Amino acid sequence: MTYKLGTRSNQSLSGVHVDLVAVVKKAIEITEVDFSVIEGIRHIERQRQLVKEGKSTTLNSRHLTGHAVDMVPYPVDWEDLERFELMAEAMKSASEELEIPIKWGGDWKSFYDAPHFELDRKKYK
């Protein structure tokens, strides 16, 4: 089945780096599970709140510069980590195909962040 980004996802991509948008748009074409982009650009006030709530560990988030997005498989089930992994596989495949390096928060050792994808800092500062 082929999926497409909805209105909310497209709005959430506003202001996000064009290369990351390209990866997301390619990923929705090849994914096994539908997904939504729930957050792109983030203001510092929101970042401070997320750190306070323990949902983030940094005030130096890539969301602040448009280099990160948060996505969830649709329909949303925060406990279904297998569907997050399927979504991540699509993102990683799209990243490889487009030669745009990304990092997935689900691969992090210190803070598991399954919804989070960002452009690799080695190439995108």
C-alpha positions as CSV (number, residue, x, y, z in Angstrom):
1,M,0.0,0.0,0.0
2,T,1.2,3.5,-0.8
3,Y,0.8,6.2,1.8
4,K,1.0,10.0,1.5
5,L,1.6,12.8,4.0
6,G,-1.4,14.5,5.4
7,T,-2.1,18.2,6.0
8,R,-0.7,18.1,9.5
9,S,2.5,16.3,8.5
10,N,3.1,18.8,5.7
11,Q,2.5,21.7,8.1
12,S,4.9,20.2,10.6
13,L,7.6,20.1,7.8
14,S,7.4,23.8,7.2
15,G,10.8,25.4,7.9
16,V,12.5,22.0,8.1
17,H,15.8,21.6,6.1
18,V,14.9,20.6,2.5
19,D,17.1,17.5,2.7
20,L,15.3,16.1,5.7
21,V,12.0,16.9,4.0
22,A,13.1,14.9,1.0
23,V,14.0,11.9,3.2
24,V,10.6,12.1,4.9
25,K,8.8,12.4,1.5
26,K,10.7,9.4,0.1
27,A,10.1,7.4,3.2
28,I,6.3,7.8,3.1
29,E,6.4,6.3,-0.5
30,I,8.2,3.1,0.6
31,T,7.1,2.6,4.2
32,E,5.2,-0.6,5.4
33,V,3.4,1.5,8.0
34,D,1.6,4.8,7.6
35,F,3.2,7.6,9.7
36,S,2.6,11.3,10.6
37,V,5.1,14.0,11.2
38,I,4.1,15.5,14.5
39,E,6.8,18.1,15.0
40,G,9.5,19.9,13.0
41,I,10.7,23.4,14.0
42,R,10.6,23.9,17.7
43,H,10.9,27.2,19.6
44,I,13.2,27.4,22.6
45,E,10.3,27.8,25.1
46,R,8.9,24.4,24.0
47,Q,12.3,22.8,24.2
48,R,12.7,24.0,27.7
49,Q,9.4,22.5,28.6
50,L,10.3,19.2,27.1
51,V,13.5,19.1,29.0
52,K,11.6,19.9,32.2
53,E,9.2,17.1,31.5
54,G,12.0,14.6,30.8
55,K,11.0,14.2,27.2
56,S,14.3,15.7,26.0
57,T,17.7,15.9,27.5
58,T,19.1,19.0,25.7
59,L,18.5,22.6,25.1
60,N,20.6,22.3,22.0
61,S,18.0,20.4,20.0
62,R,18.3,20.0,16.3
63,H,14.6,20.9,16.2
64,L,15.6,24.5,17.0
65,T,17.4,24.8,13.6
66,G,15.1,22.8,11.4
67,H,17.4,19.8,11.3
68,A,15.1,17.3,13.1
69,V,11.6,15.9,13.0
70,D,9.5,13.8,15.3
71,M,7.3,11.2,13.6
72,V,4.8,8.5,14.8
73,P,3.3,5.5,13.1
74,Y,-0.4,6.0,12.4
75,P,-2.7,5.2,14.1
76,V,-0.6,6.3,17.1
77,D,0.3,3.6,19.7
78,W,3.3,4.7,21.8
79,E,3.8,1.2,23.0
80,D,4.1,-0.5,19.6
81,L,7.8,-0.2,19.2
82,E,7.8,-2.6,16.3
83,R,5.9,-0.1,14.2
84,F,8.4,2.6,15.1
85,E,11.2,0.3,13.9
86,L,9.4,-0.2,10.6
87,M,9.0,3.5,10.2
88,A,12.7,3.9,11.0
89,E,13.6,1.3,8.4
90,A,11.8,3.4,5.7
91,M,13.6,6.5,6.8
92,K,16.9,4.8,6.8
93,S,16.2,3.3,3.3
94,A,15.2,6.7,2.0
95,S,18.3,8.3,3.5
96,E,20.5,5.8,1.8
97,E,18.8,6.1,-1.5
98,L,19.0,9.9,-1.5
99,E,22.5,9.9,0.0
100,I,21.3,12.2,2.8
101,P,22.7,10.9,6.2
102,I,20.3,10.8,9.1
103,K,20.4,9.6,12.7
104,W,17.4,7.9,14.5
105,G,16.8,8.5,18.2
106,G,15.8,4.9,18.5
107,D,19.5,4.0,18.0
108,W,20.8,6.2,20.7
109,K,22.2,4.4,23.8
110,S,21.8,7.2,26.3
111,F,18.2,8.3,25.6
112,Y,15.8,6.2,23.5
113,D,13.8,8.6,21.4
114,A,11.8,6.5,18.8
115,P,9.9,9.4,17.2
116,H,13.1,11.5,16.5
117,F,15.0,11.7,13.2
118,E,17.7,14.3,12.5
119,L,20.2,15.1,9.8
120,D,23.7,13.8,10.7
121,R,25.8,16.5,12.4
122,K,28.9,15.3,10.6
123,K,27.5,16.7,7.3
124,Y,24.8,19.2,8.6
125,K,26.0,21.5,11.3
